[in-house]
Structures are given as C-alpha cells and as structure tokens.
Amino acid sequence: MSQEPRSGEEAEPRRRMADRFTRAVERPRKEADRLIRVVERPWKEMDRPRREVVTSPRTRAARHPRYPVTREIDEQTRLGEVYMRSLVRTQFRLAVFVCTVLGCVAGGLPLLFLLVPELRAVRLLGIPLPWVVLAGLIYPAFVVGAWLYVRQAERNERHFAELVDRAP
C-alpha cells in the first residue's frame, strides 16, 4: 500500500527548484547591470569621495528606566535600606556625641567642685557657686546643646536629600 503523492506535494519541490534557477540567472544580470552603470558614470563623479552616513548601531536599544532613590526608599528595597541605614547611623552618632558632651559637663561639674574645694567657698550674689552653676547655668547649656543638635541634624538631612536627588 503505497501512498501516492498529492499534487501540492509534487509542485512544491519543482517550485523551489524554479526559484533557485531564477535567482541564479538574475543575480549575474543585476551585478552586470551595476558594473555597467559604474563604468558609464562620468569621471568627475568618480573623483569625488563617496558620502557615508555614520549612525549608532544602538538607535533602537532599550534604555534602562531610571528609578529615583526615593522610590527605592519608599518600596523598602535593599538599596533604599542602605540609604536609610546611613541616615539613621549618622543621626545616631550625632545624638551620642551631644549626649556625651552634655553628660560630661553635667557630671563633671560636681566632680570639679569635689576635687577643688576652694570653688565651693566662692559666693556669687550671696549664693554658693556650685548652686549657681548647677541650678542656673546648666540649663542654658542644655538649651544651647539641643539647639546645636537640631541644627546639625537638619544639616545631615539636607545632605541626605542632596545625595538621594543626585544618585542614579
């Protein structure tokens, strides 16, 4: 039981062979026509250098979308986490520094009065100097320290905002 080929199946190889033959005959004709046109060109035209257009090979290349760092922070990605951790670390260092300085001043004054007894004997407007310093002058020192802390913390936040706006 052999199957007979259908008429469409027989025609396909013949059609392909005819196409190959036509291309084989047409190609030399086209090349010959091109050579004849080159030879027939006026000599002046051939002396001029040929103009070439230079284009970038990546004209249609997909560009990577730029995501702002604020988006990274909002979406809590790893990069946003790194940026936020750096800000928190900077603010924490500032807070520890200010607290250490104010703690040394507040803790060092009683120690100073203990180690230098002559200062305990000094009176200012009839009030002993340790009372004046510890009850009256220490609070303005805390206010100044707090003001400096807030000023520096805002500066840190400005620097962070500039860094985030500038980042790729």
CORWO-V733101 format. One record per pair of residues at least 12 apart in sequence whose C-alpha atoms are under 8 Angstrom apart, sorted by sequence separation. I is the first residue (numbers start at 1). J is the second residue. D is the distance in whole Angstrom. If there is no record, write none. Layout:
i->I j->J d->D
i->I j->J d->D
This chain:
i->113 j->130 d->7
i->110 j->130 d->8
i->109 j->134 d->8
i->106 j->134 d->8
i->106 j->138 d->7
i->102 j->141 d->8
i->102 j->142 d->7
i->102 j->145 d->7
i->98 j->145 d->7
i->98 j->149 d->7
i->95 j->149 d->7
i->94 j->149 d->7
i->94 j->152 d->8
i->94 j->153 d->7
i->91 j->153 d->6
i->91 j->156 d->7
i->90 j->156 d->7
i->87 j->156 d->8
i->87 j->157 d->8
i->87 j->160 d->7
i->70 j->164 d->7
i->69 j->164 d->6
i->70 j->165 d->8
i->68 j->164 d->8
i->69 j->165 d->7
i->68 j->165 d->7
i->69 j->167 d->7
i->68 j->167 d->8
i->69 j->168 d->7
i->68 j->168 d->7
i->67 j->168 d->8
i->66 j->168 d->7
